[in-house]
Amino acid sequence: MSSRRRARRLAAVTGSLVTASFSTVMILPSTAAADDQGPGSDKGGKAVDQAPAGVQLTTTLPARISVDNSSRKTAITATVKNEGTRESTGIRLLVAGFDGLKVTGVQGCDAVAAKDLPAGSNSAFSCPVGALGAGRSKSYAVAATFDLGGTGKICLPVQSADGKKTFWQQGPVPFGTTNPSPNAPATPLLLGTDNKPVGPGGDQLPKTGAGSDVLPLGAAGAALIAAGAAGVWWSQRRPRQRS
């Protein structure tokens, strides 16, 4: 009996170790995927005021986002980078929305009061980045809504902590699509693309050519043409039969 008990205990311990190892393997890839921010683009960005020597500040936005057609909600990752050789002094990042794109929240950032919004902006958040080391970057999760019935833009200025200097500004750069899909669950939008709004009521695509409502008339026309051709054929055939 003792040998059987030892065998059962050994089997139980071995099974636990296998389970623990499998759990570790499963967790690690998930962690790595969560840290992956995906490709970014600095499209629409430009330097404004001169940054301190050795400091080169830029920003990136995702090249593609997706808007839920029911809730109009979307998620955007805004990243600020120091591509220089020296650490920056204290800086801040602004995330501002324009037209149909409204920023509703930025993780770790404070909403800008309506009276202090950038000209033409409908929403903005201020993110205290602080000192950013050479070659380092910091990303922010941006929550926003997008009205697909119009155009929408986003702007990322990188400023000194007091806001007196703007070292870099990306935008206002549009997100949009030339092929809206209001009946789909979500609409993909591309950075740097002017949005082509959906049709009246938001339940049909804009008409760029012969629409489906033209098809009955076209079918009738085709039928008339076919009937005319048949008439000509029959009129030419009858005299031959008489002869």
Biotite code that builds the C-alpha atoms (Angstrom):
import biotite.structure as struc

atoms = struc.array([
    struc.Atom([0.000, 0.000, 0.000], chain_id="A", res_id=1, res_name="MET", atom_name="CA", element="C"),
    struc.Atom([2.814, 2.428, 0.848], chain_id="A", res_id=2, res_name="SER", atom_name="CA", element="C"),
    struc.Atom([4.357, 2.042, -2.600], chain_id="A", res_id=3, res_name="SER", atom_name="CA", element="C"),
    struc.Atom([1.000, 2.771, -4.233], chain_id="A", res_id=4, res_name="ARG", atom_name="CA", element="C"),
    struc.Atom([0.535, 5.883, -2.102], chain_id="A", res_id=5, res_name="ARG", atom_name="CA", element="C"),
    struc.Atom([3.994, 7.151, -3.059], chain_id="A", res_id=6, res_name="ARG", atom_name="CA", element="C"),
    struc.Atom([3.208, 6.576, -6.738], chain_id="A", res_id=7, res_name="ALA", atom_name="CA", element="C"),
    struc.Atom([-0.049, 8.545, -6.449], chain_id="A", res_id=8, res_name="ARG", atom_name="CA", element="C"),
    struc.Atom([1.697, 11.441, -4.687], chain_id="A", res_id=9, res_name="ARG", atom_name="CA", element="C"),
    struc.Atom([4.425, 11.514, -7.326], chain_id="A", res_id=10, res_name="LEU", atom_name="CA", element="C"),
    struc.Atom([1.822, 11.601, -10.107], chain_id="A", res_id=11, res_name="ALA", atom_name="CA", element="C"),
    struc.Atom([-0.046, 14.455, -8.382], chain_id="A", res_id=12, res_name="ALA", atom_name="CA", element="C"),
    struc.Atom([3.118, 16.539, -7.939], chain_id="A", res_id=13, res_name="VAL", atom_name="CA", element="C"),
    struc.Atom([4.173, 15.930, -11.540], chain_id="A", res_id=14, res_name="THR", atom_name="CA", element="C"),
    struc.Atom([0.721, 16.993, -12.783], chain_id="A", res_id=15, res_name="GLY", atom_name="CA", element="C"),
    struc.Atom([0.893, 20.208, -10.732], chain_id="A", res_id=16, res_name="SER", atom_name="CA", element="C"),
    struc.Atom([4.299, 21.084, -12.174], chain_id="A", res_id=17, res_name="LEU", atom_name="CA", element="C"),
    struc.Atom([3.074, 20.509, -15.717], chain_id="A", res_id=18, res_name="VAL", atom_name="CA", element="C"),
    struc.Atom([0.025, 22.708, -15.075], chain_id="A", res_id=19, res_name="THR", atom_name="CA", element="C"),
    struc.Atom([2.188, 25.488, -13.602], chain_id="A", res_id=20, res_name="ALA", atom_name="CA", element="C"),
    struc.Atom([4.571, 25.391, -16.560], chain_id="A", res_id=21, res_name="SER", atom_name="CA", element="C"),
    struc.Atom([1.677, 25.518, -19.025], chain_id="A", res_id=22, res_name="PHE", atom_name="CA", element="C"),
    struc.Atom([0.150, 28.488, -17.193], chain_id="A", res_id=23, res_name="SER", atom_name="CA", element="C"),
    struc.Atom([3.446, 30.364, -17.372], chain_id="A", res_id=24, res_name="THR", atom_name="CA", element="C"),
    struc.Atom([3.725, 29.754, -21.101], chain_id="A", res_id=25, res_name="VAL", atom_name="CA", element="C"),
    struc.Atom([0.185, 30.983, -21.655], chain_id="A", res_id=26, res_name="MET", atom_name="CA", element="C"),
    struc.Atom([0.602, 34.197, -19.599], chain_id="A", res_id=27, res_name="ILE", atom_name="CA", element="C"),
    struc.Atom([3.869, 35.435, -21.098], chain_id="A", res_id=28, res_name="LEU", atom_name="CA", element="C"),
    struc.Atom([2.641, 35.874, -24.698], chain_id="A", res_id=29, res_name="PRO", atom_name="CA", element="C"),
    struc.Atom([-0.422, 37.814, -23.462], chain_id="A", res_id=30, res_name="SER", atom_name="CA", element="C"),
    struc.Atom([1.807, 40.222, -21.542], chain_id="A", res_id=31, res_name="THR", atom_name="CA", element="C"),
    struc.Atom([4.004, 40.803, -24.582], chain_id="A", res_id=32, res_name="ALA", atom_name="CA", element="C"),
    struc.Atom([0.969, 41.422, -26.810], chain_id="A", res_id=33, res_name="ALA", atom_name="CA", element="C"),
    struc.Atom([-0.427, 43.999, -24.357], chain_id="A", res_id=34, res_name="ALA", atom_name="CA", element="C"),
    struc.Atom([2.824, 45.990, -24.533], chain_id="A", res_id=35, res_name="ASP", atom_name="CA", element="C"),
    struc.Atom([2.845, 46.005, -28.340], chain_id="A", res_id=36, res_name="ASP", atom_name="CA", element="C"),
    struc.Atom([1.608, 49.455, -29.432], chain_id="A", res_id=37, res_name="GLN", atom_name="CA", element="C"),
    struc.Atom([1.665, 48.596, -33.127], chain_id="A", res_id=38, res_name="GLY", atom_name="CA", element="C"),
    struc.Atom([2.958, 50.811, -35.951], chain_id="A", res_id=39, res_name="PRO", atom_name="CA", element="C"),
    struc.Atom([2.664, 54.573, -35.646], chain_id="A", res_id=40, res_name="GLY", atom_name="CA", element="C"),
    struc.Atom([2.883, 57.510, -38.043], chain_id="A", res_id=41, res_name="SER", atom_name="CA", element="C"),
    struc.Atom([4.070, 61.111, -37.622], chain_id="A", res_id=42, res_name="ASP", atom_name="CA", element="C"),
    struc.Atom([2.031, 62.212, -40.657], chain_id="A", res_id=43, res_name="LYS", atom_name="CA", element="C"),
    struc.Atom([1.023, 65.851, -40.411], chain_id="A", res_id=44, res_name="GLY", atom_name="CA", element="C"),
    struc.Atom([3.745, 66.655, -37.854], chain_id="A", res_id=45, res_name="GLY", atom_name="CA", element="C"),
    struc.Atom([6.158, 69.570, -37.857], chain_id="A", res_id=46, res_name="LYS", atom_name="CA", element="C"),
    struc.Atom([8.688, 71.249, -35.562], chain_id="A", res_id=47, res_name="ALA", atom_name="CA", element="C"),
    struc.Atom([7.632, 74.696, -34.281], chain_id="A", res_id=48, res_name="VAL", atom_name="CA", element="C"),
    struc.Atom([9.787, 76.316, -31.570], chain_id="A", res_id=49, res_name="ASP", atom_name="CA", element="C"),
    struc.Atom([13.400, 75.179, -31.289], chain_id="A", res_id=50, res_name="GLN", atom_name="CA", element="C"),
    struc.Atom([13.896, 72.473, -28.688], chain_id="A", res_id=51, res_name="ALA", atom_name="CA", element="C"),
    struc.Atom([16.884, 72.448, -26.296], chain_id="A", res_id=52, res_name="PRO", atom_name="CA", element="C"),
    struc.Atom([20.176, 71.231, -27.787], chain_id="A", res_id=53, res_name="ALA", atom_name="CA", element="C"),
    struc.Atom([20.228, 67.456, -28.242], chain_id="A", res_id=54, res_name="GLY", atom_name="CA", element="C"),
    struc.Atom([16.462, 67.123, -27.791], chain_id="A", res_id=55, res_name="VAL", atom_name="CA", element="C"),
    struc.Atom([14.247, 66.069, -30.719], chain_id="A", res_id=56, res_name="GLN", atom_name="CA", element="C"),
    struc.Atom([10.590, 65.655, -29.824], chain_id="A", res_id=57, res_name="LEU", atom_name="CA", element="C"),
    struc.Atom([8.036, 64.004, -32.099], chain_id="A", res_id=58, res_name="THR", atom_name="CA", element="C"),
    struc.Atom([4.676, 62.256, -31.828], chain_id="A", res_id=59, res_name="THR", atom_name="CA", element="C"),
    struc.Atom([2.986, 59.358, -33.593], chain_id="A", res_id=60, res_name="THR", atom_name="CA", element="C"),
    struc.Atom([-0.606, 58.256, -34.126], chain_id="A", res_id=61, res_name="LEU", atom_name="CA", element="C"),
    struc.Atom([-1.865, 54.897, -35.381], chain_id="A", res_id=62, res_name="PRO", atom_name="CA", element="C"),
    struc.Atom([-2.140, 54.720, -39.162], chain_id="A", res_id=63, res_name="ALA", atom_name="CA", element="C"),
    struc.Atom([-5.563, 53.106, -38.775], chain_id="A", res_id=64, res_name="ARG", atom_name="CA", element="C"),
    struc.Atom([-8.350, 53.214, -36.187], chain_id="A", res_id=65, res_name="ILE", atom_name="CA", element="C"),
    struc.Atom([-11.824, 51.682, -36.075], chain_id="A", res_id=66, res_name="SER", atom_name="CA", element="C"),
    struc.Atom([-15.067, 53.447, -35.139], chain_id="A", res_id=67, res_name="VAL", atom_name="CA", element="C"),
    struc.Atom([-18.012, 51.487, -33.717], chain_id="A", res_id=68, res_name="ASP", atom_name="CA", element="C"),
    struc.Atom([-20.979, 52.427, -35.903], chain_id="A", res_id=69, res_name="ASN", atom_name="CA", element="C"),
    struc.Atom([-23.486, 52.078, -33.041], chain_id="A", res_id=70, res_name="SER", atom_name="CA", element="C"),
    struc.Atom([-21.750, 53.906, -30.203], chain_id="A", res_id=71, res_name="SER", atom_name="CA", element="C"),
    struc.Atom([-19.419, 56.057, -32.359], chain_id="A", res_id=72, res_name="ARG", atom_name="CA", element="C"),
    struc.Atom([-16.643, 55.187, -29.922], chain_id="A", res_id=73, res_name="LYS", atom_name="CA", element="C"),
    struc.Atom([-13.026, 54.653, -30.919], chain_id="A", res_id=74, res_name="THR", atom_name="CA", element="C"),
    struc.Atom([-9.639, 54.157, -29.255], chain_id="A", res_id=75, res_name="ALA", atom_name="CA", element="C"),
    struc.Atom([-6.434, 55.930, -30.298], chain_id="A", res_id=76, res_name="ILE", atom_name="CA", element="C"),
    struc.Atom([-2.863, 55.540, -29.025], chain_id="A", res_id=77, res_name="THR", atom_name="CA", element="C"),
    struc.Atom([-0.945, 58.827, -28.866], chain_id="A", res_id=78, res_name="ALA", atom_name="CA", element="C"),
    struc.Atom([2.826, 58.522, -28.413], chain_id="A", res_id=79, res_name="THR", atom_name="CA", element="C"),
    struc.Atom([5.421, 61.208, -27.678], chain_id="A", res_id=80, res_name="VAL", atom_name="CA", element="C"),
    struc.Atom([9.089, 60.447, -28.418], chain_id="A", res_id=81, res_name="LYS", atom_name="CA", element="C"),
    struc.Atom([12.480, 61.987, -27.769], chain_id="A", res_id=82, res_name="ASN", atom_name="CA", element="C"),
    struc.Atom([14.608, 60.984, -30.747], chain_id="A", res_id=83, res_name="GLU", atom_name="CA", element="C"),
    struc.Atom([17.506, 63.172, -29.645], chain_id="A", res_id=84, res_name="GLY", atom_name="CA", element="C"),
    struc.Atom([20.681, 62.435, -27.719], chain_id="A", res_id=85, res_name="THR", atom_name="CA", element="C"),
    struc.Atom([19.879, 64.310, -24.494], chain_id="A", res_id=86, res_name="ARG", atom_name="CA", element="C"),
    struc.Atom([17.075, 64.142, -21.944], chain_id="A", res_id=87, res_name="GLU", atom_name="CA", element="C"),
    struc.Atom([14.371, 66.758, -22.331], chain_id="A", res_id=88, res_name="SER", atom_name="CA", element="C"),
    struc.Atom([13.304, 69.115, -19.589], chain_id="A", res_id=89, res_name="THR", atom_name="CA", element="C"),
    struc.Atom([9.734, 68.932, -18.310], chain_id="A", res_id=90, res_name="GLY", atom_name="CA", element="C"),
    struc.Atom([7.263, 68.769, -21.209], chain_id="A", res_id=91, res_name="ILE", atom_name="CA", element="C"),
    struc.Atom([3.562, 68.188, -21.669], chain_id="A", res_id=92, res_name="ARG", atom_name="CA", element="C"),
    struc.Atom([1.462, 66.637, -24.426], chain_id="A", res_id=93, res_name="LEU", atom_name="CA", element="C"),
    struc.Atom([-1.892, 68.016, -25.499], chain_id="A", res_id=94, res_name="LEU", atom_name="CA", element="C"),
    struc.Atom([-4.471, 65.795, -27.195], chain_id="A", res_id=95, res_name="VAL", atom_name="CA", element="C"),
    struc.Atom([-7.132, 67.892, -28.920], chain_id="A", res_id=96, res_name="ALA", atom_name="CA", element="C"),
    struc.Atom([-10.139, 66.926, -31.032], chain_id="A", res_id=97, res_name="GLY", atom_name="CA", element="C"),
    struc.Atom([-11.714, 68.886, -33.887], chain_id="A", res_id=98, res_name="PHE", atom_name="CA", element="C"),
    struc.Atom([-14.972, 68.740, -35.823], chain_id="A", res_id=99, res_name="ASP", atom_name="CA", element="C"),
    struc.Atom([-16.498, 65.230, -35.679], chain_id="A", res_id=100, res_name="GLY", atom_name="CA", element="C"),
    struc.Atom([-13.719, 63.772, -33.507], chain_id="A", res_id=101, res_name="LEU", atom_name="CA", element="C"),
    struc.Atom([-14.208, 64.494, -29.798], chain_id="A", res_id=102, res_name="LYS", atom_name="CA", element="C"),
    struc.Atom([-11.698, 63.350, -27.186], chain_id="A", res_id=103, res_name="VAL", atom_name="CA", element="C"),
    struc.Atom([-13.576, 62.005, -24.153], chain_id="A", res_id=104, res_name="THR", atom_name="CA", element="C"),
    struc.Atom([-10.650, 60.829, -22.034], chain_id="A", res_id=105, res_name="GLY", atom_name="CA", element="C"),
    struc.Atom([-6.899, 60.269, -21.954], chain_id="A", res_id=106, res_name="VAL", atom_name="CA", element="C"),
    struc.Atom([-5.409, 57.938, -19.368], chain_id="A", res_id=107, res_name="GLN", atom_name="CA", element="C"),
    struc.Atom([-3.369, 59.852, -16.778], chain_id="A", res_id=108, res_name="GLY", atom_name="CA", element="C"),
    struc.Atom([-4.286, 63.278, -18.210], chain_id="A", res_id=109, res_name="CYS", atom_name="CA", element="C"),
    struc.Atom([-6.505, 66.188, -17.210], chain_id="A", res_id=110, res_name="ASP", atom_name="CA", element="C"),
    struc.Atom([-9.321, 67.722, -19.249], chain_id="A", res_id=111, res_name="ALA", atom_name="CA", element="C"),
    struc.Atom([-8.680, 71.250, -20.511], chain_id="A", res_id=112, res_name="VAL", atom_name="CA", element="C"),
    struc.Atom([-11.342, 73.774, -19.516], chain_id="A", res_id=113, res_name="ALA", atom_name="CA", element="C"),
    struc.Atom([-13.587, 75.007, -22.321], chain_id="A", res_id=114, res_name="ALA", atom_name="CA", element="C"),
    struc.Atom([-12.205, 78.553, -22.052], chain_id="A", res_id=115, res_name="LYS", atom_name="CA", element="C"),
    struc.Atom([-8.646, 77.271, -22.516], chain_id="A", res_id=116, res_name="ASP", atom_name="CA", element="C"),
    struc.Atom([-9.252, 75.010, -25.513], chain_id="A", res_id=117, res_name="LEU", atom_name="CA", element="C"),
    struc.Atom([-7.109, 75.553, -28.622], chain_id="A", res_id=118, res_name="PRO", atom_name="CA", element="C"),
    struc.Atom([-8.838, 77.622, -31.302], chain_id="A", res_id=119, res_name="ALA", atom_name="CA", element="C"),
    struc.Atom([-11.433, 75.548, -33.150], chain_id="A", res_id=120, res_name="GLY", atom_name="CA", element="C"),
    struc.Atom([-11.092, 72.553, -30.826], chain_id="A", res_id=121, res_name="SER", atom_name="CA", element="C"),
    struc.Atom([-14.101, 70.880, -29.213], chain_id="A", res_id=122, res_name="ASN", atom_name="CA", element="C"),
    struc.Atom([-12.111, 68.981, -26.543], chain_id="A", res_id=123, res_name="SER", atom_name="CA", element="C"),
    struc.Atom([-8.582, 68.599, -25.221], chain_id="A", res_id=124, res_name="ALA", atom_name="CA", element="C"),
    struc.Atom([-6.594, 66.849, -22.502], chain_id="A", res_id=125, res_name="PHE", atom_name="CA", element="C"),
    struc.Atom([-3.251, 67.878, -21.013], chain_id="A", res_id=126, res_name="SER", atom_name="CA", element="C"),
    struc.Atom([-0.726, 65.142, -20.225], chain_id="A", res_id=127, res_name="CYS", atom_name="CA", element="C"),
    struc.Atom([2.251, 65.967, -17.952], chain_id="A", res_id=128, res_name="PRO", atom_name="CA", element="C"),
    struc.Atom([5.062, 63.955, -19.570], chain_id="A", res_id=129, res_name="VAL", atom_name="CA", element="C"),
    struc.Atom([7.865, 65.381, -17.417], chain_id="A", res_id=130, res_name="GLY", atom_name="CA", element="C"),
    struc.Atom([11.496, 64.783, -18.422], chain_id="A", res_id=131, res_name="ALA", atom_name="CA", element="C"),
    struc.Atom([11.828, 62.348, -21.319], chain_id="A", res_id=132, res_name="LEU", atom_name="CA", element="C"),
    struc.Atom([15.143, 60.561, -21.733], chain_id="A", res_id=133, res_name="GLY", atom_name="CA", element="C"),
    struc.Atom([17.012, 60.282, -25.015], chain_id="A", res_id=134, res_name="ALA", atom_name="CA", element="C"),
    struc.Atom([15.546, 57.533, -27.167], chain_id="A", res_id=135, res_name="GLY", atom_name="CA", element="C"),
    struc.Atom([12.589, 57.111, -24.827], chain_id="A", res_id=136, res_name="ARG", atom_name="CA", element="C"),
    struc.Atom([8.871, 57.355, -25.570], chain_id="A", res_id=137, res_name="SER", atom_name="CA", element="C"),
    struc.Atom([5.622, 57.489, -23.636], chain_id="A", res_id=138, res_name="LYS", atom_name="CA", element="C"),
    struc.Atom([2.216, 56.362, -24.901], chain_id="A", res_id=139, res_name="SER", atom_name="CA", element="C"),
    struc.Atom([-1.282, 57.415, -23.850], chain_id="A", res_id=140, res_name="TYR", atom_name="CA", element="C"),
    struc.Atom([-4.576, 55.590, -24.365], chain_id="A", res_id=141, res_name="ALA", atom_name="CA", element="C"),
    struc.Atom([-7.053, 58.040, -25.892], chain_id="A", res_id=142, res_name="VAL", atom_name="CA", element="C"),
    struc.Atom([-10.820, 57.472, -25.809], chain_id="A", res_id=143, res_name="ALA", atom_name="CA", element="C"),
    struc.Atom([-12.837, 59.411, -28.361], chain_id="A", res_id=144, res_name="ALA", atom_name="CA", element="C"),
    struc.Atom([-16.047, 59.533, -30.346], chain_id="A", res_id=145, res_name="THR", atom_name="CA", element="C"),
    struc.Atom([-16.275, 60.107, -34.084], chain_id="A", res_id=146, res_name="PHE", atom_name="CA", element="C"),
    struc.Atom([-19.350, 61.395, -35.913], chain_id="A", res_id=147, res_name="ASP", atom_name="CA", element="C"),
    struc.Atom([-19.174, 59.599, -39.264], chain_id="A", res_id=148, res_name="LEU", atom_name="CA", element="C"),
    struc.Atom([-21.653, 62.126, -40.655], chain_id="A", res_id=149, res_name="GLY", atom_name="CA", element="C"),
    struc.Atom([-18.811, 64.646, -40.926], chain_id="A", res_id=150, res_name="GLY", atom_name="CA", element="C"),
    struc.Atom([-15.059, 65.039, -40.859], chain_id="A", res_id=151, res_name="THR", atom_name="CA", element="C"),
    struc.Atom([-12.837, 64.650, -37.793], chain_id="A", res_id=152, res_name="GLY", atom_name="CA", element="C"),
    struc.Atom([-9.312, 65.718, -36.865], chain_id="A", res_id=153, res_name="LYS", atom_name="CA", element="C"),
    struc.Atom([-6.886, 65.253, -33.974], chain_id="A", res_id=154, res_name="ILE", atom_name="CA", element="C"),
    struc.Atom([-3.932, 67.384, -32.887], chain_id="A", res_id=155, res_name="CYS", atom_name="CA", element="C"),
    struc.Atom([-0.901, 66.525, -30.697], chain_id="A", res_id=156, res_name="LEU", atom_name="CA", element="C"),
    struc.Atom([1.182, 69.562, -29.621], chain_id="A", res_id=157, res_name="PRO", atom_name="CA", element="C"),
    struc.Atom([4.285, 68.886, -27.484], chain_id="A", res_id=158, res_name="VAL", atom_name="CA", element="C"),
    struc.Atom([4.953, 71.909, -25.286], chain_id="A", res_id=159, res_name="GLN", atom_name="CA", element="C"),
    struc.Atom([7.127, 73.119, -22.465], chain_id="A", res_id=160, res_name="SER", atom_name="CA", element="C"),
    struc.Atom([5.605, 72.444, -19.062], chain_id="A", res_id=161, res_name="ALA", atom_name="CA", element="C"),
    struc.Atom([4.376, 76.055, -18.812], chain_id="A", res_id=162, res_name="ASP", atom_name="CA", element="C"),
    struc.Atom([2.872, 75.944, -22.309], chain_id="A", res_id=163, res_name="GLY", atom_name="CA", element="C"),
    struc.Atom([4.881, 78.930, -23.555], chain_id="A", res_id=164, res_name="LYS", atom_name="CA", element="C"),
    struc.Atom([6.731, 76.967, -26.242], chain_id="A", res_id=165, res_name="LYS", atom_name="CA", element="C"),
    struc.Atom([5.530, 74.332, -28.684], chain_id="A", res_id=166, res_name="THR", atom_name="CA", element="C"),
    struc.Atom([8.413, 72.132, -29.775], chain_id="A", res_id=167, res_name="PHE", atom_name="CA", element="C"),
    struc.Atom([6.373, 69.878, -32.080], chain_id="A", res_id=168, res_name="TRP", atom_name="CA", element="C"),
    struc.Atom([2.830, 69.677, -33.361], chain_id="A", res_id=169, res_name="GLN", atom_name="CA", element="C"),
    struc.Atom([1.142, 66.841, -35.240], chain_id="A", res_id=170, res_name="GLN", atom_name="CA", element="C"),
    struc.Atom([-2.020, 68.040, -36.907], chain_id="A", res_id=171, res_name="GLY", atom_name="CA", element="C"),
    struc.Atom([-4.752, 68.893, -36.853], chain_id="A", res_id=172, res_name="PRO", atom_name="CA", element="C"),
    struc.Atom([-4.587, 65.783, -39.022], chain_id="A", res_id=173, res_name="VAL", atom_name="CA", element="C"),
    struc.Atom([-7.757, 64.025, -40.241], chain_id="A", res_id=174, res_name="PRO", atom_name="CA", element="C"),
    struc.Atom([-8.916, 60.482, -39.781], chain_id="A", res_id=175, res_name="PHE", atom_name="CA", element="C"),
    struc.Atom([-11.351, 59.288, -42.410], chain_id="A", res_id=176, res_name="GLY", atom_name="CA", element="C"),
    struc.Atom([-12.447, 56.912, -45.130], chain_id="A", res_id=177, res_name="THR", atom_name="CA", element="C"),
    struc.Atom([-13.439, 57.270, -48.758], chain_id="A", res_id=178, res_name="THR", atom_name="CA", element="C"),
    struc.Atom([-15.592, 54.145, -48.452], chain_id="A", res_id=179, res_name="ASN", atom_name="CA", element="C"),
    struc.Atom([-18.005, 54.534, -45.501], chain_id="A", res_id=180, res_name="PRO", atom_name="CA", element="C"),
    struc.Atom([-19.839, 51.428, -44.331], chain_id="A", res_id=181, res_name="SER", atom_name="CA", element="C"),
    struc.Atom([-22.756, 52.448, -42.060], chain_id="A", res_id=182, res_name="PRO", atom_name="CA", element="C"),
    struc.Atom([-24.342, 48.986, -42.111], chain_id="A", res_id=183, res_name="ASN", atom_name="CA", element="C"),
    struc.Atom([-21.167, 47.252, -40.886], chain_id="A", res_id=184, res_name="ALA", atom_name="CA", element="C"),
    struc.Atom([-20.380, 46.855, -37.149], chain_id="A", res_id=185, res_name="PRO", atom_name="CA", element="C"),
    struc.Atom([-17.396, 49.228, -37.438], chain_id="A", res_id=186, res_name="ALA", atom_name="CA", element="C"),
    struc.Atom([-15.808, 51.593, -39.936], chain_id="A", res_id=187, res_name="THR", atom_name="CA", element="C"),
    struc.Atom([-12.019, 51.639, -40.395], chain_id="A", res_id=188, res_name="PRO", atom_name="CA", element="C"),
    struc.Atom([-10.496, 55.117, -40.680], chain_id="A", res_id=189, res_name="LEU", atom_name="CA", element="C"),
    struc.Atom([-7.064, 55.997, -42.069], chain_id="A", res_id=190, res_name="LEU", atom_name="CA", element="C"),
    struc.Atom([-4.780, 58.731, -40.780], chain_id="A", res_id=191, res_name="LEU", atom_name="CA", element="C"),
    struc.Atom([-4.362, 61.633, -43.186], chain_id="A", res_id=192, res_name="GLY", atom_name="CA", element="C"),
    struc.Atom([-7.573, 60.821, -45.088], chain_id="A", res_id=193, res_name="THR", atom_name="CA", element="C"),
    struc.Atom([-10.508, 63.216, -45.326], chain_id="A", res_id=194, res_name="ASP", atom_name="CA", element="C"),
    struc.Atom([-13.664, 61.439, -44.261], chain_id="A", res_id=195, res_name="ASN", atom_name="CA", element="C"),
    struc.Atom([-16.434, 60.971, -46.797], chain_id="A", res_id=196, res_name="LYS", atom_name="CA", element="C"),
    struc.Atom([-19.622, 61.177, -44.698], chain_id="A", res_id=197, res_name="PRO", atom_name="CA", element="C"),
    struc.Atom([-22.392, 58.614, -45.000], chain_id="A", res_id=198, res_name="VAL", atom_name="CA", element="C"),
    struc.Atom([-25.614, 59.474, -46.832], chain_id="A", res_id=199, res_name="GLY", atom_name="CA", element="C"),
    struc.Atom([-28.706, 61.203, -45.388], chain_id="A", res_id=200, res_name="PRO", atom_name="CA", element="C"),
    struc.Atom([-29.995, 59.463, -42.311], chain_id="A", res_id=201, res_name="GLY", atom_name="CA", element="C"),
    struc.Atom([-26.792, 57.480, -41.994], chain_id="A", res_id=202, res_name="GLY", atom_name="CA", element="C"),
    struc.Atom([-28.479, 54.323, -43.258], chain_id="A", res_id=203, res_name="ASP", atom_name="CA", element="C"),
    struc.Atom([-27.220, 54.309, -46.829], chain_id="A", res_id=204, res_name="GLN", atom_name="CA", element="C"),
    struc.Atom([-23.998, 54.955, -48.657], chain_id="A", res_id=205, res_name="LEU", atom_name="CA", element="C"),
    struc.Atom([-23.506, 58.150, -50.665], chain_id="A", res_id=206, res_name="PRO", atom_name="CA", element="C"),
    struc.Atom([-24.322, 57.697, -54.331], chain_id="A", res_id=207, res_name="LYS", atom_name="CA", element="C"),
    struc.Atom([-21.251, 57.983, -56.518], chain_id="A", res_id=208, res_name="THR", atom_name="CA", element="C"),
    struc.Atom([-22.831, 56.461, -59.647], chain_id="A", res_id=209, res_name="GLY", atom_name="CA", element="C"),
    struc.Atom([-25.883, 54.532, -60.743], chain_id="A", res_id=210, res_name="ALA", atom_name="CA", element="C"),
    struc.Atom([-27.563, 53.438, -57.525], chain_id="A", res_id=211, res_name="GLY", atom_name="CA", element="C"),
    struc.Atom([-29.778, 50.452, -56.852], chain_id="A", res_id=212, res_name="SER", atom_name="CA", element="C"),
    struc.Atom([-32.890, 52.625, -57.324], chain_id="A", res_id=213, res_name="ASP", atom_name="CA", element="C"),
    struc.Atom([-31.853, 53.159, -60.951], chain_id="A", res_id=214, res_name="VAL", atom_name="CA", element="C"),
    struc.Atom([-31.713, 49.444, -61.683], chain_id="A", res_id=215, res_name="LEU", atom_name="CA", element="C"),
    struc.Atom([-35.500, 48.949, -62.381], chain_id="A", res_id=216, res_name="PRO", atom_name="CA", element="C"),
    struc.Atom([-35.427, 51.708, -65.007], chain_id="A", res_id=217, res_name="LEU", atom_name="CA", element="C"),
    struc.Atom([-32.302, 50.219, -66.549], chain_id="A", res_id=218, res_name="GLY", atom_name="CA", element="C"),
    struc.Atom([-33.924, 46.798, -66.655], chain_id="A", res_id=219, res_name="ALA", atom_name="CA", element="C"),
    struc.Atom([-36.998, 48.264, -68.327], chain_id="A", res_id=220, res_name="ALA", atom_name="CA", element="C"),
    struc.Atom([-34.805, 50.002, -70.887], chain_id="A", res_id=221, res_name="GLY", atom_name="CA", element="C"),
    struc.Atom([-32.994, 46.757, -71.597], chain_id="A", res_id=222, res_name="ALA", atom_name="CA", element="C"),
    struc.Atom([-36.336, 45.013, -72.060], chain_id="A", res_id=223, res_name="ALA", atom_name="CA", element="C"),
    struc.Atom([-37.520, 47.690, -74.508], chain_id="A", res_id=224, res_name="LEU", atom_name="CA", element="C"),
    struc.Atom([-34.290, 47.410, -76.490], chain_id="A", res_id=225, res_name="ILE", atom_name="CA", element="C"),
    struc.Atom([-34.650, 43.641, -76.624], chain_id="A", res_id=226, res_name="ALA", atom_name="CA", element="C"),
    struc.Atom([-38.286, 43.950, -77.728], chain_id="A", res_id=227, res_name="ALA", atom_name="CA", element="C"),
    struc.Atom([-37.326, 46.439, -80.437], chain_id="A", res_id=228, res_name="GLY", atom_name="CA", element="C"),
    struc.Atom([-34.603, 44.146, -81.739], chain_id="A", res_id=229, res_name="ALA", atom_name="CA", element="C"),
    struc.Atom([-37.058, 41.241, -81.826], chain_id="A", res_id=230, res_name="ALA", atom_name="CA", element="C"),
    struc.Atom([-39.562, 43.385, -83.758], chain_id="A", res_id=231, res_name="GLY", atom_name="CA", element="C"),
    struc.Atom([-36.989, 44.315, -86.363], chain_id="A", res_id=232, res_name="VAL", atom_name="CA", element="C"),
    struc.Atom([-35.952, 40.679, -86.760], chain_id="A", res_id=233, res_name="TRP", atom_name="CA", element="C"),
    struc.Atom([-39.586, 39.556, -87.179], chain_id="A", res_id=234, res_name="TRP", atom_name="CA", element="C"),
    struc.Atom([-40.434, 42.311, -89.691], chain_id="A", res_id=235, res_name="SER", atom_name="CA", element="C"),
    struc.Atom([-37.456, 41.326, -91.814], chain_id="A", res_id=236, res_name="GLN", atom_name="CA", element="C"),
    struc.Atom([-38.271, 37.650, -91.552], chain_id="A", res_id=237, res_name="ARG", atom_name="CA", element="C"),
    struc.Atom([-41.975, 37.821, -92.636], chain_id="A", res_id=238, res_name="ARG", atom_name="CA", element="C"),
    struc.Atom([-41.425, 38.985, -96.297], chain_id="A", res_id=239, res_name="PRO", atom_name="CA", element="C"),
    struc.Atom([-38.937, 36.204, -96.812], chain_id="A", res_id=240, res_name="ARG", atom_name="CA", element="C"),
    struc.Atom([-41.504, 33.670, -95.664], chain_id="A", res_id=241, res_name="GLN", atom_name="CA", element="C"),
    struc.Atom([-44.075, 35.046, -98.169], chain_id="A", res_id=242, res_name="ARG", atom_name="CA", element="C"),
    struc.Atom([-41.590, 34.836, -101.022], chain_id="A", res_id=243, res_name="SER", atom_name="CA", element="C"),
])
